[in-house]
Amino acid sequence: MSTNEQGEPFGGWLLKQTGRDDWIGTLAKQAKSDPRFSRATTPDELRKRLQEAGAEGDSFEALDDAEVEWLSA
């Protein structure tokens, strides 16, 4: 499991972002509603799941932005 400098896994960080009114908030809400999503999910694992689900480019951009924020948190 990968973590940021604060020792927080990506999935756990993302779930805390559900109150945001931006693309990351939307991604967080989608993750929260997915029963297979876990606090230990890595950005690469989520990227793979989005590809398998046929997600559009906006979802990948949101994930990229979320990963950058998570790493700098």
Order of alpha helices (4+ residues) and beta strands (2+ residues): alpha-alpha-alpha-alpha
